[in-house]
Amino acid sequence: MKLLMTQATVLRLPDFGKVFEVTCDASGVGISGVLSQEGHPVEFFSEKLNDARLRYSTYDKEFYAVVQHKKGKDNVVADALSRRTHVLNIMMVKVLGFETIREGYDSCPDFGPIIARVRQGPSREYQDYAITDDYLFY
């Protein structure tokens, strides 16, 4: 036990020619995600959720951990998790049924009204939201 507690996990550099594995988890107050290749961590992320995101379902919290987006000034070093288009393209190829997320937006009580308003054009209320390839991003 002492040995395990005193050894830190070392991150590996990503190899974009290999398959990534995304593991995410959501608790009552936060989310986390680990990007791995061949069983070794490449990147990790954790975030304490704000009031609005605390009301997300567990599924939505875990999905939120997969598609993180950082604004330009905060994204000095782009990592694999913040490259949302690249991650989506990989996931659409590797995850069966990924397109059902787009199909569920309109009937979703949380995201339906938001995506409908964002589709209409720019607004002050939803200025931090964007639609890319018919997926809603915050």
C-alpha positions in Angstrom: 0.0 0.0 0.0 2.8 2.4 0.9 4.5 1.7 -2.4 1.3 2.5 -4.4 0.7 5.7 -2.5 4.2 7.0 -3.1 4.4 6.4 -6.9 2.8 8.9 -9.2 1.3 7.8 -12.5 3.3 9.1 -15.4 1.5 10.5 -18.4 2.5 9.3 -21.9 2.6 11.5 -25.0 -0.4 10.8 -27.3 0.0 8.8 -30.5 -2.7 10.0 -32.9 -2.3 6.8 -34.9 -3.6 4.7 -32.1 -7.1 4.3 -30.6 -7.9 6.5 -27.5 -10.0 5.3 -24.6 -12.0 7.9 -22.7 -13.1 7.1 -19.2 -15.3 9.6 -17.4 -17.1 9.8 -14.1 -19.5 12.2 -12.5 -20.2 12.7 -8.8 -22.7 15.0 -7.1 -20.3 18.0 -7.3 -17.8 17.3 -10.1 -16.7 15.5 -13.2 -13.5 13.9 -14.3 -12.1 12.2 -17.4 -9.0 10.2 -18.3 -7.8 9.8 -21.9 -5.8 6.6 -22.3 -4.0 4.6 -24.9 -3.1 0.9 -24.5 -4.0 1.1 -20.8 -1.8 4.1 -20.0 -3.0 7.6 -19.2 -2.3 10.3 -21.7 -4.4 13.2 -20.3 -6.7 13.8 -17.4 -9.3 16.4 -16.4 -11.4 17.3 -13.4 -13.8 20.1 -12.7 -16.1 21.2 -9.9 -19.5 21.8 -11.4 -21.3 25.2 -11.2 -24.9 25.6 -10.1 -26.4 25.1 -13.6 -24.3 22.0 -14.4 -25.1 20.4 -11.1 -28.7 20.0 -12.4 -27.5 17.9 -15.4 -28.4 14.2 -15.4 -25.5 11.8 -14.6 -25.4 10.9 -18.3 -25.1 14.5 -19.3 -22.4 15.2 -16.7 -20.3 12.3 -17.9 -20.7 13.4 -21.5 -19.7 16.9 -20.5 -16.5 15.5 -19.2 -15.8 14.0 -22.7 -16.3 17.3 -24.7 -14.5 20.1 -22.9 -14.0 23.4 -24.7 -11.6 26.1 -23.5 -11.8 29.7 -24.7 -8.8 30.9 -26.8 -6.9 32.7 -24.1 -7.2 29.8 -21.7 -6.2 27.3 -24.4 -2.5 28.1 -24.6 -1.5 24.5 -24.8 -4.1 22.6 -26.8 -4.4 19.0 -25.5 -6.3 16.1 -26.9 -9.4 16.7 -24.8 -9.8 20.4 -25.9 -9.7 19.5 -29.6 -13.4 18.9 -29.7 -13.7 18.4 -33.5 -10.9 15.8 -33.5 -12.3 14.0 -30.5 -15.8 14.0 -32.1 -14.5 12.6 -35.4 -12.7 9.8 -33.6 -15.8 9.1 -31.4 -18.2 9.1 -34.4 -16.1 6.4 -36.0 -15.5 4.3 -32.9 -18.8 4.7 -30.9 -21.9 3.1 -32.3 -25.0 5.2 -32.0 -23.1 8.5 -31.3 -25.5 10.2 -33.8 -28.4 9.6 -31.4 -27.2 12.5 -29.3 -28.1 14.9 -32.1 -31.5 13.2 -32.5 -32.3 13.7 -28.8 -31.6 17.4 -28.5 -35.1 18.6 -29.6 -36.9 16.3 -27.1 -34.4 17.0 -24.2 -35.9 19.3 -21.5 -32.5 20.6 -20.6 -30.9 21.1 -24.1 -33.9 21.4 -26.4 -34.7 25.1 -25.6 -31.0 26.0 -25.7 -30.3 24.5 -29.1 -33.5 25.9 -30.6 -32.5 29.4 -29.6 -28.9 29.0 -30.7 -30.1 27.7 -34.1 -31.9 31.0 -34.5 -28.7 33.0 -34.4 -26.6 35.0 -31.9 -28.1 36.0 -28.6 -26.7 37.5 -25.4 -28.3 34.8 -23.3 -26.6 31.9 -25.1 -23.4 33.6 -26.4 -21.2 30.9 -24.9 -22.9 28.2 -26.9 -22.0 27.0 -30.4 -23.3 24.4 -32.8 -20.6 22.4 -34.7 -21.6 19.5 -37.0 -25.1 19.7 -35.4 -23.6 19.1 -31.9 -24.2 21.7 -29.1 -21.1 22.9 -27.3 -20.6 25.3 -24.4 
